[in-house]
Amino acid sequence: MMTGVFHFIANSFALILVGRKVGSQPNPVNQEPRRLLPCGSARFFVLTAFLGMSLDRSLAAESGDPRFSVLVFSKTTGFRHDSIPQGIAAIEALGAEHGFAVDSTEDAERFSDAALAQYKAVVFLNTTGNILDTGEKAAFERYIRSGGGFVGIHSASDTEYEWPWYGRLVGAWFASHPQIQRAAVHIANPNHPSMKGLPALWERTDEWYNFRSNPRGAVQVLATLDEATYSGGAMGADHPIAWCQEVDGGRSWYTAMGHTNESYADALFRLHLLGGIESAAGIAGDRMRGGKP
């Protein structure tokens, strides 16, 4: 029964003990040199978080009876991220480890009342552009209003600019980004499931989004970006980078992180995703309102 727990801990020890390098894949936007995985205190937090994970998750994974199901949707009609396969694989691995089922698709016809009813949450993984037709949009709105969950990752905010309801669901639309670089993230609500186990000052490399508007006031801000630690920030001292909210009876969680391939191999980022998925699915407890927005 404890096999999954020991396996996950072993993986975290491997990350701690092996100081291997991982490289960013070049893309049409940026070129970035090879970088080291996080070290020192960040590795300590990885181990601490994994050791403290709920036994219930592992028991569910071992029993083969999933606690809930999620749909990962990664359709693009604009820029396509090379990291989409890594993102799908990471979420599938989290599902296998923590007892939830994962389906992935780029078929927008899955956005029907009957199909969406199977899932506790729908993950928009690096979607871009206009990806749903009128009927599919209406079905997704009904799904959220019936208590469904939405998880937006990175360019989910670079999606459906002409659909006002979706803009409210995701919280803010993408405006611009500088070159991929290392920056510091401040955890604003350490009690939220997607922030538990993360260092209070989380340093990582990603593509850092500026948004068309600041979502604060409409959402609960979970983490902010420190613009003093990198170049190209355009939002000033208050730069939300991850947040959650309740929308029309459903739950929404968004992180602007997740551009690079390496993000999805990063144990801390996976921990961040796991809490986001569980909270959007309504499984991690009623902690969506914890802390001040």
SULWOMO-V330594 format. One record per pair of residues at least 24 apart in sequence whose ideal C-beta (glycine too) atoms are under 6 Angstrom apart, sorted by the first residue. I is the first residue (numbers start at 1). J is the second residue. Records with the same first field share a line. If there is no record, write none. Layout:
I: J  J
//
This chain:
1: 62
4: 58  61  62  97
5: 58
8: 50  97
9: 50
12: 46  47  50  267
15: 267
16: 43
22: 262
24: 260
25: 82  261
27: 82
30: 179  180
32: 180
35: 205
42: 199
45: 199
46: 267  268
49: 197  271
57: 98  99
60: 99
61: 97  99
66: 99  100  101
67: 99  100
68: 100  120  281  283
69: 101  118  119
70: 102  119  121  123
71: 103  119  122
72: 104  123  125
73: 124
74: 106  125
75: 106  127  131
76: 128
77: 129  130
78: 128  129
79: 128
81: 126
83: 261
84: 126
86: 261  264
87: 125  264
90: 264  270
94: 274
108: 132  136
111: 136  139  140
112: 139
113: 139
116: 143
120: 149  281
121: 149  151  280  281
123: 151
124: 152  156
125: 153
126: 154  155
127: 156  159
128: 155  158  159
130: 160
141: 165
144: 248  250
145: 248  249
147: 249  250
148: 250
149: 251  280  281
150: 252
151: 253  276  277  280
152: 254
153: 258
154: 258  259
169: 247  252
170: 254
171: 215  219  243  254
172: 211  213  215
173: 212
174: 209
175: 210  211  212
176: 210
177: 207  208  209
178: 232
180: 207
181: 230
183: 208  229  230
184: 226  229
185: 223  225
186: 224
187: 223
188: 221  222  223  224
189: 222  291
191: 290
192: 222  287
193: 275  278  279  284
194: 272  275  276
195: 222
197: 271
206: 257  259
207: 259
209: 256
210: 234  235
215: 240  243
216: 240
219: 243  245
220: 244  293
244: 288
251: 280
253: 279  280
//
